[in-house]
């Protein structure tokens, strides 16, 4: 069993008005030291496969086909083996 | 300057129908080895403060007041110093 931690974020060139709104809200709450906010999606995916390579290839396919919009978003992931239960 | 990476996820006791829908979509795409999906929000927050302790206390206050709903969500974060530019 492997656990993949996946982060999907906008490409740096994509304008992110929601992140700007969050930053403005922080400033209204007097958190003036916040200089930048980026936001994204986070997934924890458990896979019943036997090797890390298999988990990684599945996660890349899942991100390409389902979780990330390749026009606007990038993804990165880490895979780690879960201790047998 | 410090960068905080913040993850906001549902508490384990909270039902997450969106994550169930994502898992079902993965199974429809023949990713049958996926056994569990959890999803959440991810934020990268840049802070213009001078110590890691200050960054951590600001991030905890921001999460408590703005980013996480304490009834349903938990958060965790890591703070790291950014190289001077």
Backbone of each chain as nested JSON, in Angstrom:
{
  "chains": [
    {"id": "A", "residues": [
      {"number": 1, "name": "UNK", "atoms": {"N": [0.846, -1.191, 0.0], "CA": [0.0, 0.0, 0.0], "C": [0.885, 1.246, 0.0]}},
      {"number": 2, "name": "UNK", "atoms": {"N": [0.547, 2.166, -0.86], "CA": [1.313, 3.407, -0.935], "C": [0.364, 4.589, -0.774]}},
      {"number": 3, "name": "UNK", "atoms": {"N": [0.9, 5.645, -0.151], "CA": [0.155, 6.89, -0.016], "C": [0.812, 7.933, -0.906]}},
      {"number": 4, "name": "UNK", "atoms": {"N": [0.018, 8.56, -1.769], "CA": [0.514, 9.661, -2.59], "C": [-0.072, 10.964, -2.083]}},
      {"number": 5, "name": "UNK", "atoms": {"N": [0.788, 11.941, -1.884], "CA": [0.349, 13.292, -1.5], "C": [0.533, 14.175, -2.731]}},
      {"number": 6, "name": "UNK", "atoms": {"N": [-0.573, 14.669, -3.249], "CA": [-0.573, 15.365, -4.533], "C": [-0.968, 16.825, -4.318]}},
      {"number": 7, "name": "UNK", "atoms": {"N": [-0.196, 17.744, -4.895], "CA": [-0.522, 19.17, -4.873], "C": [-0.785, 19.631, -6.295]}},
      {"number": 8, "name": "UNK", "atoms": {"N": [-1.946, 20.236, -6.519], "CA": [-2.274, 20.799, -7.827], "C": [-2.379, 22.308, -7.651]}},
      {"number": 9, "name": "UNK", "atoms": {"N": [-1.54, 23.052, -8.368], "CA": [-1.542, 24.515, -8.238], "C": [-1.587, 25.152, -9.62]}},
      {"number": 10, "name": "UNK", "atoms": {"N": [-2.012, 26.406, -9.65], "CA": [-1.991, 27.135, -10.909], "C": [-0.556, 27.344, -11.366]}},
      {"number": 11, "name": "UNK", "atoms": {"N": [-0.355, 27.349, -12.689], "CA": [0.937, 27.755, -13.228], "C": [1.208, 29.205, -12.812]}},
      {"number": 12, "name": "UNK", "atoms": {"N": [2.478, 29.569, -12.653], "CA": [2.786, 30.94, -12.205], "C": [2.213, 32.012, -13.133]}},
      {"number": 13, "name": "UNK", "atoms": {"N": [2.048, 31.705, -14.4], "CA": [1.558, 32.711, -15.347], "C": [0.051, 32.937, -15.259]}},
      {"number": 14, "name": "UNK", "atoms": {"N": [-0.656, 32.082, -14.511], "CA": [-2.119, 32.176, -14.462], "C": [-2.54, 33.098, -13.323]}},
      {"number": 15, "name": "UNK", "atoms": {"N": [-3.378, 34.056, -13.648], "CA": [-3.908, 34.97, -12.638], "C": [-4.838, 34.207, -11.698]}},
      {"number": 16, "name": "UNK", "atoms": {"N": [-4.692, 34.436, -10.401], "CA": [-5.485, 33.686, -9.421], "C": [-6.261, 34.669, -8.538]}},
      {"number": 17, "name": "UNK", "atoms": {"N": [-7.442, 35.101, -8.975], "CA": [-8.169, 36.112, -8.21], "C": [-8.59, 35.634, -6.832]}},
      {"number": 18, "name": "UNK", "atoms": {"N": [-8.813, 34.333, -6.656], "CA": [-9.197, 33.841, -5.332], "C": [-8.054, 34.027, -4.333]}},
      {"number": 19, "name": "UNK", "atoms": {"N": [-6.825, 33.759, -4.787], "CA": [-5.684, 33.962, -3.897], "C": [-5.516, 35.437, -3.556]}},
      {"number": 20, "name": "UNK", "atoms": {"N": [-5.777, 36.317, -4.518], "CA": [-5.696, 37.756, -4.247], "C": [-6.752, 38.146, -3.219]}},
      {"number": 21, "name": "UNK", "atoms": {"N": [-7.956, 37.591, -3.347], "CA": [-9.02, 37.885, -2.384], "C": [-8.645, 37.405, -0.988]}},
      {"number": 22, "name": "UNK", "atoms": {"N": [-8.003, 36.237, -0.895], "CA": [-7.574, 35.72, 0.411], "C": [-6.518, 36.643, 1.012]}},
      {"number": 23, "name": "UNK", "atoms": {"N": [-5.576, 37.085, 0.171], "CA": [-4.538, 37.996, 0.682], "C": [-5.178, 39.289, 1.18]}},
      {"number": 24, "name": "UNK", "atoms": {"N": [-6.135, 39.831, 0.437], "CA": [-6.805, 41.057, 0.872], "C": [-7.537, 40.846, 2.193]}},
      {"number": 25, "name": "UNK", "atoms": {"N": [-8.162, 39.679, 2.347], "CA": [-8.85, 39.383, 3.607], "C": [-7.854, 39.336, 4.764]}},
      {"number": 26, "name": "UNK", "atoms": {"N": [-6.655, 38.763, 4.52], "CA": [-5.627, 38.74, 5.575], "C": [-5.231, 40.159, 5.962]}},
      {"number": 27, "name": "UNK", "atoms": {"N": [-5.094, 41.035, 4.963], "CA": [-4.704, 42.409, 5.268], "C": [-5.806, 43.119, 6.054]}},
      {"number": 28, "name": "UNK", "atoms": {"N": [-7.071, 42.842, 5.717], "CA": [-8.172, 43.444, 6.479], "C": [-8.167, 42.973, 7.925]}},
      {"number": 29, "name": "UNK", "atoms": {"N": [-7.69, 41.744, 8.16], "CA": [-7.586, 41.232, 9.532], "C": [-6.273, 41.668, 10.193]}},
      {"number": 30, "name": "UNK", "atoms": {"N": [-5.562, 42.591, 9.565], "CA": [-4.338, 43.19, 10.108], "C": [-3.125, 42.267, 10.053]}},
      {"number": 31, "name": "UNK", "atoms": {"N": [-3.18, 41.243, 9.191], "CA": [-1.972, 40.444, 8.957], "C": [-1.21, 41.093, 7.801]}},
      {"number": 32, "name": "UNK", "atoms": {"N": [-0.595, 42.254, 8.114], "CA": [-0.002, 43.063, 7.054], "C": [1.318, 42.495, 6.547]}},
      {"number": 33, "name": "UNK", "atoms": {"N": [1.917, 41.569, 7.29], "CA": [3.201, 41.02, 6.84], "C": [3.056, 39.979, 5.735]}},
      {"number": 34, "name": "UNK", "atoms": {"N": [1.819, 39.619, 5.413], "CA": [1.621, 38.663, 4.32], "C": [1.894, 39.378, 3.0]}},
      {"number": 35, "name": "UNK", "atoms": {"N": [2.871, 38.881, 2.247], "CA": [3.203, 39.549, 0.988], "C": [2.709, 38.785, -0.231]}},
      {"number": 36, "name": "UNK", "atoms": {"N": [2.437, 37.504, -0.094], "CA": [1.957, 36.747, -1.253], "C": [1.192, 35.518, -0.774]}},
      {"number": 37, "name": "UNK", "atoms": {"N": [0.16, 35.154, -1.524], "CA": [-0.613, 33.94, -1.245], "C": [-0.788, 33.186, -2.554]}},
      {"number": 38, "name": "UNK", "atoms": {"N": [-0.537, 31.917, -2.503], "CA": [-0.901, 31.031, -3.605], "C": [-1.776, 29.937, -3.012]}},
      {"number": 39, "name": "UNK", "atoms": {"N": [-2.769, 29.499, -3.778], "CA": [-3.614, 28.446, -3.247], "C": [-3.775, 27.348, -4.288]}},
      {"number": 40, "name": "UNK", "atoms": {"N": [-4.111, 26.193, -3.787], "CA": [-4.258, 25.062, -4.686], "C": [-5.051, 23.958, -4.03]}},
      {"number": 41, "name": "UNK", "atoms": {"N": [-5.054, 22.812, -4.711], "CA": [-5.788, 21.658, -4.214], "C": [-4.793, 20.617, -3.705]}},
      {"number": 42, "name": "UNK", "atoms": {"N": [-5.248, 19.854, -2.73], "CA": [-4.387, 18.859, -2.101], "C": [-5.158, 17.541, -2.028]}},
      {"number": 43, "name": "UNK", "atoms": {"N": [-4.512, 16.463, -2.43], "CA": [-5.149, 15.149, -2.409], "C": [-4.23, 14.147, -1.722]}},
      {"number": 44, "name": "UNK", "atoms": {"N": [-4.814, 13.294, -0.909], "CA": [-4.107, 12.128, -0.373], "C": [-4.781, 10.895, -0.964]}},
      {"number": 45, "name": "UNK", "atoms": {"N": [-4.01, 10.141, -1.73], "CA": [-4.564, 9.011, -2.466], "C": [-3.853, 7.739, -2.002]}},
      {"number": 46, "name": "UNK", "atoms": {"N": [-4.628, 6.773, -1.548], "CA": [-4.074, 5.492, -1.118], "C": [-4.222, 4.49, -2.26]}},
      {"number": 47, "name": "UNK", "atoms": {"N": [-3.123, 3.829, -2.59], "CA": [-3.1, 2.899, -3.725], "C": [-2.683, 1.521, -3.241]}},
      {"number": 48, "name": "UNK", "atoms": {"N": [-3.403, 0.518, -3.695], "CA": [-3.067, -0.863, -3.365], "C": [-2.205, -1.439, -4.487]}},
      {"number": 49, "name": "UNK", "atoms": {"N": [-0.956, -1.01, -4.544], "CA": [0.001, -1.505, -5.536], "C": [1.237, -1.967, -4.783]}},
      {"number": 50, "name": "UNK", "atoms": {"N": [2.114, -2.695, -5.491], "CA": [3.214, -3.331, -4.763], "C": [4.542, -2.59, -4.876]}},
      {"number": 51, "name": "UNK", "atoms": {"N": [4.698, -1.669, -5.829], "CA": [5.966, -0.951, -5.942], "C": [5.715, 0.552, -6.023]}},
      {"number": 52, "name": "UNK", "atoms": {"N": [6.733, 1.322, -5.621], "CA": [6.631, 2.78, -5.704], "C": [6.536, 3.225, -7.156]}},
      {"number": 53, "name": "UNK", "atoms": {"N": [7.216, 2.52, -8.064], "CA": [7.175, 2.902, -9.481], "C": [5.752, 2.778, -10.021]}},
      {"number": 54, "name": "UNK", "atoms": {"N": [5.062, 1.711, -9.634], "CA": [3.686, 1.51, -10.073], "C": [2.788, 2.627, -9.519]}},
      {"number": 55, "name": "UNK", "atoms": {"N": [2.988, 2.953, -8.248], "CA": [2.2, 4.029, -7.64], "C": [2.439, 5.342, -8.381]}},
      {"number": 56, "name": "UNK", "atoms": {"N": [3.705, 5.634, -8.694], "CA": [4.014, 6.899, -9.361], "C": [3.401, 6.969, -10.749]}},
      {"number": 57, "name": "UNK", "atoms": {"N": [3.449, 5.879, -11.499], "CA": [2.887, 5.938, -12.848], "C": [1.364, 6.07, -12.792]}},
      {"number": 58, "name": "UNK", "atoms": {"N": [0.729, 5.416, -11.809], "CA": [-0.73, 5.578, -11.647], "C": [-1.078, 7.018, -11.285]}},
      {"number": 59, "name": "UNK", "atoms": {"N": [-0.324, 7.598, -10.356], "CA": [-0.625, 8.966, -9.91], "C": [-0.448, 9.953, -11.065]}},
      {"number": 60, "name": "UNK", "atoms": {"N": [0.596, 9.763, -11.856], "CA": [0.78, 10.676, -12.993], "C": [-0.376, 10.568, -13.969]}},
      {"number": 61, "name": "UNK", "atoms": {"N": [-0.835, 9.347, -14.226], "CA": [-1.97, 9.172, -15.131], "C": [-3.24, 9.792, -14.554]}},
      {"number": 62, "name": "UNK", "atoms": {"N": [-3.458, 9.599, -13.255], "CA": [-4.643, 10.172, -12.605], "C": [-4.606, 11.696, -12.668]}},
      {"number": 63, "name": "UNK", "atoms": {"N": [-3.441, 12.287, -12.4], "CA": [-3.34, 13.753, -12.461], "C": [-3.588, 14.244, -13.886]}},
      {"number": 64, "name": "UNK", "atoms": {"N": [-2.979, 13.572, -14.864], "CA": [-3.135, 14.012, -16.257], "C": [-4.583, 13.901, -16.713]}},
      {"number": 65, "name": "UNK", "atoms": {"N": [-5.269, 12.847, -16.275], "CA": [-6.608, 12.584, -16.807], "C": [-7.723, 13.186, -15.975]}},
      {"number": 66, "name": "UNK", "atoms": {"N": [-7.454, 13.484, -14.702], "CA": [-8.573, 13.827, -13.828], "C": [-8.321, 15.045, -12.94]}},
      {"number": 67, "name": "UNK", "atoms": {"N": [-7.201, 15.081, -12.245], "CA": [-7.079, 16.06, -11.157], "C": [-6.577, 17.425, -11.595]}},
      {"number": 68, "name": "UNK", "atoms": {"N": [-5.752, 17.48, -12.643], "CA": [-5.158, 18.756, -13.049], "C": [-5.607, 19.129, -14.45]}},
      {"number": 69, "name": "UNK", "atoms": {"N": [-5.855, 20.393, -14.646], "CA": [-6.129, 20.935, -15.977], "C": [-4.787, 21.356, -16.581]}},
      {"number": 70, "name": "UNK", "atoms": {"N": [-4.286, 20.604, -17.569], "CA": [-2.921, 20.866, -18.04], "C": [-2.742, 22.243, -18.673]}},
      {"number": 71, "name": "UNK", "atoms": {"N": [-3.838, 22.891, -19.043], "CA": [-3.708, 24.23, -19.617], "C": [-3.332, 25.259, -18.564]}},
      {"number": 72, "name": "UNK", "atoms": {"N": [-3.821, 25.053, -17.345], "CA": [-3.684, 26.102, -16.335], "C": [-2.942, 25.649, -15.093]}},
      {"number": 73, "name": "UNK", "atoms": {"N": [-2.837, 24.345, -14.893], "CA": [-2.339, 23.87, -13.602], "C": [-1.12, 22.953, -13.767]}},
      {"number": 74, "name": "UNK", "atoms": {"N": [-0.328, 22.907, -12.715], "CA": [0.74, 21.916, -12.629], "C": [0.504, 21.089, -11.37]}},
      {"number": 75, "name": "UNK", "atoms": {"N": [1.147, 19.939, -11.319], "CA": [1.023, 19.125, -10.117], "C": [2.386, 18.59, -9.711]}},
      {"number": 76, "name": "UNK", "atoms": {"N": [2.493, 18.26, -8.435], "CA": [3.671, 17.567, -7.936], "C": [3.175, 16.58, -6.883]}},
      {"number": 77, "name": "UNK", "atoms": {"N": [3.948, 15.528, -6.656], "CA": [3.466, 14.506, -5.734], "C": [4.651, 13.841, -5.06]}},
      {"number": 78, "name": "UNK", "atoms": {"N": [4.353, 13.258, -3.922], "CA": [5.305, 12.399, -3.218], "C": [4.599, 11.089, -2.914]}},
      {"number": 79, "name": "UNK", "atoms": {"N": [5.31, 9.988, -3.089], "CA": [4.749, 8.671, -2.814], "C": [5.534, 8.052, -1.672]}},
      {"number": 80, "name": "UNK", "atoms": {"N": [4.827, 7.514, -0.691], "CA": [5.539, 6.8, 0.369], "C": [4.797, 5.52, 0.713]}},
      {"number": 81, "name": "UNK", "atoms": {"N": [5.577, 4.522, 1.116], "CA": [4.983, 3.228, 1.438], "C": [4.342, 3.292, 2.817]}},
      {"number": 82, "name": "UNK", "atoms": {"N": [3.159, 2.699, 2.918], "CA": [2.48, 2.64, 4.211], "C": [2.896, 1.37, 4.933]}},
      {"number": 83, "name": "UNK", "atoms": {"N": [3.064, 1.472, 6.231], "CA": [3.385, 0.289, 7.021], "C": [2.227, -0.708, 6.921]}},
      {"number": 84, "name": "UNK", "atoms": {"N": [2.564, -1.986, 6.844], "CA": [1.52, -3.009, 6.79], "C": [0.677, -2.983, 8.045]}},
      {"number": 85, "name": "UNK", "atoms": {"N": [-0.611, -3.11, 7.823], "CA": [-1.512, -3.055, 8.984], "C": [-1.883, -4.457, 9.426]}}
    ]},
    {"id": "B", "residues": [
      {"number": 1, "name": "UNK", "atoms": {"N": [12.194, 36.844, 5.297], "CA": [11.026, 36.344, 4.578], "C": [10.886, 34.843, 4.819]}},
      {"number": 2, "name": "UNK", "atoms": {"N": [9.671, 34.455, 5.138], "CA": [9.401, 33.042, 5.4], "C": [8.257, 32.578, 4.504]}},
      {"number": 3, "name": "UNK", "atoms": {"N": [8.341, 31.318, 4.1], "CA": [7.265, 30.706, 3.332], "C": [6.582, 29.671, 4.211]}},
      {"number": 4, "name": "UNK", "atoms": {"N": [5.256, 29.778, 4.32], "CA": [4.487, 28.779, 5.053], "C": [3.684, 27.956, 4.053]}},
      {"number": 5, "name": "UNK", "atoms": {"N": [3.778, 26.652, 4.19], "CA": [2.965, 25.735, 3.381], "C": [1.9, 25.163, 4.298]}},
      {"number": 6, "name": "UNK", "atoms": {"N": [0.652, 25.482, 3.995], "CA": [-0.465, 25.164, 4.887], "C": [-1.406, 24.172, 4.2]}},
      {"number": 7, "name": "UNK", "atoms": {"N": [-1.767, 23.116, 4.917], "CA": [-2.755, 22.155, 4.442], "C": [-3.969, 22.206, 5.349]}},
      {"number": 8, "name": "UNK", "atoms": {"N": [-5.132, 22.403, 4.752], "CA": [-6.388, 22.391, 5.506], "C": [-7.197, 21.205, 5.0]}},
      {"number": 9, "name": "UNK", "atoms": {"N": [-7.512, 20.278, 5.905], "CA": [-8.272, 19.086, 5.506], "C": [-9.435, 18.871, 6.476]}},
      {"number": 10, "name": "UNK", "atoms": {"N": [-10.404, 18.119, 6.012], "CA": [-11.506, 17.76, 6.889], "C": [-11.009, 16.873, 8.027]}},
      {"number": 11, "name": "UNK", "atoms": {"N": [-11.648, 17.023, 9.191], "CA": [-11.393, 16.077, 10.272], "C": [-11.808, 14.677, 9.813]}},
      {"number": 12, "name": "UNK", "atoms": {"N": [-11.148, 13.641, 10.329], "CA": [-11.477, 12.274, 9.882], "C": [-12.952, 11.908, 10.081]}},
      {"number": 13, "name": "UNK", "atoms": {"N": [-13.589, 12.507, 11.078], "CA": [-14.989, 12.151, 11.356], "C": [-15.971, 12.797, 10.397]}},
      {"number": 14, "name": "UNK", "atoms": {"N": [-15.51, 13.734, 9.553], "CA": [-16.418, 14.472, 8.673], "C": [-16.543, 13.741, 7.332]}},
      {"number": 15, "name": "UNK", "atoms": {"N": [-17.784, 13.496, 6.938], "CA": [-18.039, 12.862, 5.65], "C": [-17.644, 13.814, 4.518]}},
      {"number": 16, "name": "UNK", "atoms": {"N": [-16.945, 13.301, 3.509], "CA": [-16.458, 14.151, 2.427], "C": [-16.968, 13.613, 1.09]}},
      {"number": 17, "name": "UNK", "atoms": {"N": [-18.186, 14.009, 0.685], "CA": [-18.764, 13.443, -0.539], "C": [-17.969, 13.781, -1.794]}},
      {"number": 18, "name": "UNK", "atoms": {"N": [-17.276, 14.946, -1.786], "CA": [-16.489, 15.287, -2.975], "C": [-15.334, 14.301, -3.166]}},
      {"number": 19, "name": "UNK", "atoms": {"N": [-14.695, 13.9, -2.059], "CA": [-13.609, 12.932, -2.167], "C": [-14.135, 11.576, -2.63]}},
      {"number": 20, "name": "UNK", "atoms": {"N": [-15.333, 11.216, -2.181], "CA": [-15.932, 9.957, -2.638], "C": [-16.215, 10.024, -4.14]}},
      {"number": 21, "name": "UNK", "atoms": {"N": [-16.71, 11.174, -4.602], "CA": [-16.978, 11.33, -6.035], "C": [-15.692, 11.233, -6.847]}},
      {"number": 22, "name": "UNK", "atoms": {"N": [-14.6, 11.807, -6.32], "CA": [-13.314, 11.729, -7.025], "C": [-12.844, 10.278, -7.089]}},
      {"number": 23, "name": "UNK", "atoms": {"N": [-12.993, 9.56, -5.991], "CA": [-12.578, 8.147, -5.992], "C": [-13.409, 7.355, -7.004]}},
      {"number": 24, "name": "UNK", "atoms": {"N": [-14.719, 7.611, -7.049], "CA": [-15.558, 6.908, -8.017], "C": [-15.142, 7.234, -9.45]}},
      {"number": 25, "name": "UNK", "atoms": {"N": [-14.784, 8.487, -9.691], "CA": [-14.321, 8.863, -11.039], "C": [-13.038, 8.124, -11.392]}},
      {"number": 26, "name": "UNK", "atoms": {"N": [-12.152, 7.954, -10.42], "CA": [-10.914, 7.204, -10.668], "C": [-11.24, 5.756, -11.031]}},
      {"number": 27, "name": "UNK", "atoms": {"N": [-12.197, 5.166, -10.33], "CA": [-12.558, 3.777, -10.627], "C": [-13.179, 3.674, -12.015]}},
      {"number": 28, "name": "UNK", "atoms": {"N": [-13.98, 4.67, -12.409], "CA": [-14.558, 4.648, -13.757], "C": [-13.488, 4.739, -14.83]}},
      {"number": 29, "name": "UNK", "atoms": {"N": [-12.367, 5.424, -14.501], "CA": [-11.239, 5.518, -15.436], "C": [-10.306, 4.312, -15.301]}},
      {"number": 30, "name": "UNK", "atoms": {"N": [-10.755, 3.273, -14.596], "CA": [-10.045, 2.0, -14.463], "C": [-8.817, 2.079, -13.56]}},
      {"number": 31, "name": "UNK", "atoms": {"N": [-8.766, 3.098, -12.684], "CA": [-7.725, 3.114, -11.655], "C": [-8.269, 2.38, -10.428]}},
      {"number": 32, "name": "UNK", "atoms": {"N": [-8.371, 1.059, -10.568], "CA": [-9.059, 0.269, -9.551], "C": [-8.233, 0.089, -8.281]}},
      {"number": 33, "name": "UNK", "atoms": {"N": [-6.929, 0.352, -8.365], "CA": [-6.096, 0.162, -7.171], "C": [-6.229, 1.295, -6.161]}},
      {"number": 34, "name": "UNK", "atoms": {"N": [-6.95, 2.351, -6.526], "CA": [-7.162, 3.446, -5.568], "C": [-8.143, 2.968, -4.498]}},
      {"number": 35, "name": "UNK", "atoms": {"N": [-7.699, 2.97, -3.249], "CA": [-8.567, 2.491, -2.174], "C": [-9.138, 3.624, -1.324]}},
      {"number": 36, "name": "UNK", "atoms": {"N": [-8.512, 4.787, -1.328], "CA": [-9.035, 5.898, -0.524], "C": [-8.543, 7.214, -1.093]}},
      {"number": 37, "name": "UNK", "atoms": {"N": [-9.393, 8.232, -1.001], "CA": [-9.03, 9.585, -1.432], "C": [-9.457, 10.542, -0.329]}},
      {"number": 38, "name": "UNK", "atoms": {"N": [-8.559, 11.429, 0.033], "CA": [-8.916, 12.564, 0.877], "C": [-8.502, 13.818, 0.128]}},
      {"number": 39, "name": "UNK", "atoms": {"N": [-9.291, 14.875, 0.262], "CA": [-8.918, 16.095, -0.423], "C": [-8.989, 17.267, 0.526]}},
      {"number": 40, "name": "UNK", "atoms": {"N": [-8.264, 18.292, 0.17], "CA": [-8.219, 19.46, 1.027], "C": [-7.718, 20.669, 0.269]}},
      {"number": 41, "name": "UNK", "atoms": {"N": [-7.44, 21.716, 1.032], "CA": [-6.958, 22.962, 0.455], "C": [-5.494, 23.135, 0.805]}},
      {"number": 42, "name": "UNK", "atoms": {"N": [-4.795, 23.822, -0.072], "CA": [-3.367, 24.019, 0.107], "C": [-3.047, 25.491, -0.128]}},
      {"number": 43, "name": "UNK", "atoms": {"N": [-2.27, 26.082, 0.754], "CA": [-1.916, 27.495, 0.641], "C": [-0.41, 27.655, 0.811]}},
      {"number": 44, "name": "UNK", "atoms": {"N": [0.165, 28.491, -0.028], "CA": [1.548, 28.931, 0.173], "C": [1.495, 30.415, 0.516]}},
      {"number": 45, "name": "UNK", "atoms": {"N": [1.944, 30.762, 1.71], "CA": [1.826, 32.126, 2.213], "C": [3.225, 32.655, 2.496]}},
      {"number": 46, "name": "UNK", "atoms": {"N": [3.561, 33.773, 1.877], "CA": [4.854, 34.41, 2.096], "C": [4.68, 35.52, 3.117]}},
      {"number": 47, "name": "UNK", "atoms": {"N": [5.544, 35.512, 4.139], "CA": [5.435, 36.472, 5.241], "C": [6.73, 37.247, 5.368]}},
      {"number": 48, "name": "UNK", "atoms": {"N": [6.601, 38.543, 5.512], "CA": [7.76, 39.409, 5.704], "C": [7.97, 39.619, 7.198]}},
      {"number": 49, "name": "UNK", "atoms": {"N": [8.459, 38.578, 7.861], "CA": [8.757, 38.641, 9.293], "C": [10.19, 38.176, 9.485]}},
      {"number": 50, "name": "UNK", "atoms": {"N": [10.732, 38.391, 10.687], "CA": [12.165, 38.156, 10.857], "C": [12.493, 36.837, 11.546]}},
      {"number": 51, "name": "UNK", "atoms": {"N": [11.525, 36.209, 12.207], "CA": [11.832, 34.949, 12.878], "C": [10.784, 33.889, 12.516]}},
      {"number": 52, "name": "UNK", "atoms": {"N": [11.198, 32.632, 12.605], "CA": [10.286, 31.525, 12.331], "C": [9.148, 31.504, 13.356]}},
      {"number": 53, "name": "UNK", "atoms": {"N": [9.45, 31.864, 14.62], "CA": [8.416, 31.857, 15.658], "C": [7.308, 32.85, 15.315]}},
      {"number": 54, "name": "UNK", "atoms": {"N": [7.714, 34.029, 14.815], "CA": [6.742, 35.042, 14.44], "C": [5.888, 34.545, 13.267]}},
      {"number": 55, "name": "UNK", "atoms": {"N": [6.555, 33.911, 12.303], "CA": [5.815, 33.371, 11.157], "C": [4.802, 32.327, 11.634]}},
      {"number": 56, "name": "UNK", "atoms": {"N": [5.23, 31.445, 12.54], "CA": [4.334, 30.385, 13.008], "C": [3.131, 30.946, 13.759]}},
      {"number": 57, "name": "UNK", "atoms": {"N": [3.357, 31.952, 14.597], "CA": [2.221, 32.485, 15.358], "C": [1.254, 33.219, 14.424]}},
      {"number": 58, "name": "UNK", "atoms": {"N": [1.788, 33.898, 13.41], "CA": [0.908, 34.554, 12.426], "C": [0.09, 33.512, 11.657]}},
      {"number": 59, "name": "UNK", "atoms": {"N": [0.745, 32.446, 11.237], "CA": [0.048, 31.429, 10.432], "C": [-1.043, 30.755, 11.257]}},
      {"number": 60, "name": "UNK", "atoms": {"N": [-0.747, 30.477, 12.529], "CA": [-1.793, 29.866, 13.364], "C": [-2.988, 30.795, 13.513]}},
      {"number": 61, "name": "UNK", "atoms": {"N": [-2.717, 32.092, 13.702], "CA": [-3.822, 33.045, 13.832], "C": [-4.613, 33.134, 12.52]}},
      {"number": 62, "name": "UNK", "atoms": {"N": [-3.909, 33.145, 11.385], "CA": [-4.583, 33.219, 10.08], "C": [-5.457, 31.985, 9.852]}},
      {"number": 63, "name": "UNK", "atoms": {"N": [-4.925, 30.819, 10.188], "CA": [-5.716, 29.592, 10.01], "C": [-6.943, 29.614, 10.91]}},
      {"number": 64, "name": "UNK", "atoms": {"N": [-6.748, 30.006, 12.164], "CA": [-7.871, 30.006, 13.102], "C": [-8.951, 30.998, 12.686]}},
      {"number": 65, "name": "UNK", "atoms": {"N": [-8.535, 32.152, 12.16], "CA": [-9.501, 33.214, 11.885], "C": [-10.049, 33.177, 10.471]}},
      {"number": 66, "name": "UNK", "atoms": {"N": [-9.324, 32.541, 9.53], "CA": [-9.707, 32.718, 8.129], "C": [-9.741, 31.421, 7.317]}},
      {"number": 67, "name": "UNK", "atoms": {"N": [-8.682, 30.619, 7.392], "CA": [-8.533, 29.557, 6.394], "C": [-9.25, 28.268, 6.757]}},
      {"number": 68, "name": "UNK", "atoms": {"N": [-9.359, 27.977, 8.057], "CA": [-9.943, 26.694, 8.453], "C": [-11.216, 26.916, 9.262]}},
      {"number": 69, "name": "UNK", "atoms": {"N": [-12.184, 26.084, 9.026], "CA": [-13.405, 26.06, 9.83], "C": [-13.164, 25.093, 10.992]}},
      {"number": 70, "name": "UNK", "atoms": {"N": [-13.004, 25.604, 12.207], "CA": [-12.588, 24.716, 13.307], "C": [-13.61, 23.634, 13.644]}},
      {"number": 71, "name": "UNK", "atoms": {"N": [-14.844, 23.801, 13.21], "CA": [-15.838, 22.766, 13.467], "C": [-15.588, 21.518, 12.633]}},
      {"number": 72, "name": "UNK", "atoms": {"N": [-15.099, 21.717, 11.417], "CA": [-15.026, 20.605, 10.477], "C": [-13.621, 20.304, 9.983]}},
      {"number": 73, "name": "UNK", "atoms": {"N": [-12.718, 21.25, 10.127], "CA": [-11.417, 21.105, 9.475], "C": [-10.271, 21.189, 10.472]}},
      {"number": 74, "name": "UNK", "atoms": {"N": [-9.169, 20.586, 10.098], "CA": [-7.918, 20.761, 10.824], "C": [-6.887, 21.307, 9.853]}},
      {"number": 75, "name": "UNK", "atoms": {"N": [-5.809, 21.854, 10.401], "CA": [-4.746, 22.35, 9.53], "C": [-3.395, 21.936, 10.077]}},
      {"number": 76, "name": "UNK", "atoms": {"N": [-2.433, 21.896, 9.177], "CA": [-1.045, 21.703, 9.585], "C": [-0.202, 22.57, 8.665]}},
      {"number": 77, "name": "UNK", "atoms": {"N": [0.982, 22.924, 9.104], "CA": [1.787, 23.84, 8.3], "C": [3.259, 23.587, 8.558]}},
      {"number": 78, "name": "UNK", "atoms": {"N": [4.055, 23.991, 7.59], "CA": [5.503, 24.024, 7.741], "C": [5.969, 25.414, 7.345]}},
      {"number": 79, "name": "UNK", "atoms": {"N": [6.919, 25.934, 8.106], "CA": [7.473, 27.258, 7.822], "C": [8.942, 27.088, 7.47]}},
      {"number": 80, "name": "UNK", "atoms": {"N": [9.37, 27.712, 6.376], "CA": [10.806, 27.688, 6.072], "C": [11.266, 29.066, 5.634]}},
      {"number": 81, "name": "UNK", "atoms": {"N": [12.52, 29.348, 5.924], "CA": [13.061, 30.658, 5.59], "C": [13.4, 30.698, 4.111]}},
      {"number": 82, "name": "UNK", "atoms": {"N": [13.085, 31.808, 3.475], "CA": [13.427, 31.993, 2.074], "C": [14.8, 32.642, 1.983]}},
      {"number": 83, "name": "UNK", "atoms": {"N": [15.568, 32.198, 0.99], "CA": [16.872, 32.823, 0.771], "C": [16.678, 34.295, 0.424]}},
      {"number": 84, "name": "UNK", "atoms": {"N": [17.572, 35.133, 0.927], "CA": [17.469, 36.566, 0.594], "C": [17.648, 36.781, -0.904]}},
      {"number": 85, "name": "UNK", "atoms": {"N": [16.797, 37.656, -1.411], "CA": [16.875, 37.894, -2.862], "C": [17.701, 39.143, -3.159]}}
    ]}
  ]
}
